[in-house]
């Protein structure tokens, strides 16, 4: 089960990818800190991207990520984030 901090970070990553065509972990870290006020290491962001990809919310090749159609639905609040009731 995810902690509130993990969930907030993963939702922020998904929201960012919703608005960007593609992003690297470094750019995502900068966005997390400057826009969302969340601090995370690159390793932690990579782990979150792995999780988001496993859930089918993003496409992630280890270098760059982009939102999937399912991820776009969740980011636009048309579907629930995994683990939420």
C-alpha positions as CSV (number, residue, x, y, z in Angstrom):
1,X,0.0,0.0,0.0
2,X,1.2,3.5,-0.9
3,X,1.8,6.2,1.6
4,X,0.1,9.6,1.2
5,X,3.4,11.1,0.2
6,X,3.9,8.4,-2.5
7,X,0.4,8.9,-3.8
8,X,0.8,12.7,-3.9
9,X,4.1,12.4,-5.8
10,X,2.7,9.9,-8.3
11,X,-0.4,12.0,-9.0
12,X,1.8,15.1,-9.5
13,X,4.0,13.1,-11.9
14,X,0.9,12.0,-13.8
15,X,-0.5,15.5,-13.9
16,X,2.7,16.9,-15.3
17,X,2.9,14.2,-18.0
18,X,-0.7,15.0,-18.9
19,X,0.4,18.4,-20.0
20,X,3.7,17.4,-21.5
21,X,4.2,15.2,-24.6
22,X,7.2,13.5,-23.0
23,X,9.6,14.2,-20.0
24,X,12.8,12.9,-18.5
25,X,13.2,12.2,-14.8
26,X,15.3,15.3,-14.4
27,X,12.7,17.6,-15.9
28,X,10.0,15.9,-13.8
29,X,12.0,16.4,-10.6
30,X,12.4,20.1,-11.4
31,X,8.6,20.4,-12.0
32,X,7.8,18.5,-8.8
33,X,9.9,20.9,-6.8
34,X,9.0,24.2,-8.5
35,X,5.3,23.6,-9.2
36,X,4.1,21.0,-6.7
37,X,6.5,21.7,-3.8
38,X,7.5,18.0,-3.6
39,X,11.1,17.0,-3.1
40,X,12.3,13.6,-4.5
41,X,15.5,12.0,-5.7
42,X,15.9,10.9,-9.3
43,X,15.9,7.3,-8.1
44,X,12.6,7.8,-6.3
45,X,11.1,9.4,-9.4
46,X,12.3,6.5,-11.5
47,X,10.7,4.1,-9.1
48,X,7.4,6.0,-9.3
49,X,7.6,6.0,-13.1
50,X,8.1,2.2,-12.9
51,X,5.0,1.9,-10.8
52,X,2.9,4.3,-13.0
53,X,4.0,2.2,-16.0
54,X,3.1,-1.0,-14.3
55,X,-0.4,0.4,-13.6
56,X,-0.7,1.3,-17.3
57,X,-0.8,5.0,-16.7
58,X,2.3,6.0,-18.6
59,X,4.7,4.7,-21.2
60,X,8.3,4.7,-19.7
61,X,11.4,3.4,-21.5
62,X,13.9,4.1,-18.7
63,X,14.8,7.5,-20.2
64,X,11.6,9.4,-20.9
65,X,8.0,9.0,-20.0
66,X,4.7,10.0,-21.6
67,X,1.1,9.7,-20.4
68,X,-1.0,6.7,-21.7
69,X,-4.7,7.1,-22.6
70,X,-5.7,5.5,-19.3
71,X,-3.3,7.9,-17.5
72,X,-4.9,10.9,-19.3
73,X,-8.3,9.8,-18.1
74,X,-7.1,9.6,-14.5
75,X,-5.3,12.9,-14.7
76,X,-8.5,14.5,-16.1
77,X,-10.5,12.9,-13.2
78,X,-12.5,10.8,-15.6
79,X,-11.3,7.6,-13.8
80,X,-10.0,6.9,-10.3
81,X,-6.3,6.7,-9.4
82,X,-5.2,3.1,-8.6
83,X,-5.9,2.2,-4.9
84,X,-8.5,4.9,-4.4
85,X,-12.1,3.9,-3.5
